[in-house]
Amino acid sequence: MRRSRDLRAAWGRAHNEIRRAVRYGGIEEAKRGFVQRTQYGADGRRVGIGLTAEGRRAARSDVLVHGGNIRRHVLDSLGPGQTSLIRAWSEETVDRLEPHRGGPSSDGDS
């Protein structure tokens, strides 16, 4: 489960936008069994939002389909030199954004 403030930070959205998405935009996903809301906290006023097992399966499936489309429509048309450049750029970007994944440290020491 994720709290709405965690979603606001991850999505860069205002509180009322997240609340509206959960209340109204998420209704279809909830009906399909992909998301669930839970209330927690001492007074039950906090709302947690999370994917159900079915929602996680659907998300994984969508990621695989999307990845296949990117490969077919973009990556398969690249030459070896272009592929090497994109790989190097991608790895540098991931290392910069997520230094804890084992890339160079953010303080300049490798």
C-alpha positions as CSV (number, residue, x, y, z in Angstrom):
1,M,0.0,0.0,0.0
2,R,1.1,3.5,-0.7
3,R,-0.1,6.6,1.0
4,S,-1.4,9.5,-1.0
5,R,1.6,11.7,0.0
6,D,3.9,9.0,-1.5
7,L,1.9,9.1,-4.7
8,R,2.0,12.9,-4.8
9,A,5.8,12.8,-4.5
10,A,6.2,10.0,-7.1
11,W,3.7,11.6,-9.6
12,G,4.5,15.2,-8.9
13,R,0.8,16.0,-8.4
14,A,-1.2,18.0,-5.9
15,H,-3.2,16.4,-3.0
16,N,-6.6,17.1,-4.6
17,E,-5.5,15.6,-7.9
18,I,-4.4,12.3,-6.2
19,R,-7.6,12.3,-4.2
20,R,-9.7,12.8,-7.3
21,A,-7.8,10.1,-9.2
22,V,-8.3,7.6,-6.4
23,R,-12.0,8.5,-5.8
24,Y,-13.1,8.9,-9.4
25,G,-10.4,7.9,-11.8
26,G,-9.6,4.7,-10.0
27,I,-13.2,3.5,-9.9
28,E,-12.9,1.6,-13.2
29,E,-9.6,-0.1,-12.1
30,A,-11.2,-0.9,-8.7
31,K,-14.2,-2.5,-10.5
32,R,-11.8,-4.6,-12.6
33,G,-10.1,-5.7,-9.4
34,F,-6.8,-3.9,-10.1
35,V,-6.6,-1.5,-7.2
36,Q,-7.8,-1.5,-3.7
37,R,-8.2,1.2,-1.1
38,T,-7.7,0.6,2.6
39,Q,-8.4,2.8,5.5
40,Y,-5.9,2.8,8.4
41,G,-4.7,5.0,11.2
42,A,-6.1,5.3,14.7
43,D,-9.2,7.0,13.4
44,G,-9.4,5.3,10.0
45,R,-9.1,8.6,8.1
46,R,-6.0,7.7,6.2
47,V,-6.3,5.9,2.9
48,G,-3.9,3.4,1.5
49,I,-3.8,2.7,-2.2
50,G,-2.3,-0.4,-3.8
51,L,-2.5,-2.9,-6.6
52,T,-4.2,-6.2,-6.0
53,A,-2.5,-9.4,-7.2
54,E,-4.6,-9.1,-10.4
55,G,-3.5,-5.5,-10.8
56,R,0.2,-6.5,-10.4
57,R,-0.3,-9.2,-13.1
58,A,-1.9,-6.7,-15.4
59,A,0.8,-4.1,-14.9
60,R,3.5,-6.7,-15.6
61,S,1.8,-7.8,-18.7
62,D,1.4,-4.2,-19.9
63,V,5.1,-3.5,-19.2
64,L,6.0,-6.6,-21.4
65,V,3.7,-5.5,-24.2
66,H,5.0,-1.9,-24.0
67,G,8.6,-3.1,-24.0
68,G,7.9,-5.3,-27.0
69,N,6.5,-2.3,-28.9
70,I,9.5,-0.2,-28.1
71,R,11.8,-2.9,-29.3
72,R,9.9,-3.6,-32.5
73,H,9.2,0.1,-33.5
74,V,12.4,1.8,-32.2
75,L,15.3,-0.5,-31.1
76,D,15.2,-3.0,-33.9
77,S,15.7,-0.3,-36.5
78,L,19.0,0.9,-34.9
79,G,22.5,0.1,-36.1
80,P,25.1,-1.4,-33.8
81,G,26.8,2.0,-33.2
82,Q,23.4,3.7,-32.3
83,T,22.6,0.8,-30.0
84,S,25.9,1.2,-28.1
85,L,25.4,4.9,-27.7
86,I,21.8,4.5,-26.3
87,R,23.0,1.7,-23.9
88,A,25.8,3.8,-22.6
89,W,23.5,6.9,-22.2
90,S,20.8,4.7,-20.5
91,E,23.3,3.2,-18.0
92,E,24.7,6.6,-17.1
93,T,21.2,8.0,-16.6
94,V,20.2,5.1,-14.3
95,D,23.4,5.4,-12.4
96,R,22.9,9.2,-11.9
97,L,19.3,8.8,-10.9
98,E,19.7,5.7,-8.7
99,P,23.3,5.7,-7.4
100,H,22.5,2.9,-4.9
101,R,22.2,0.4,-7.8
102,G,26.0,0.0,-7.9
103,G,27.0,2.7,-10.3
104,P,29.6,5.4,-9.7
105,S,29.0,7.3,-6.4
106,S,27.4,10.7,-6.6
107,D,30.4,12.4,-4.9
108,G,32.7,11.8,-7.9
109,D,34.6,8.8,-6.5
110,S,34.2,5.7,-8.6
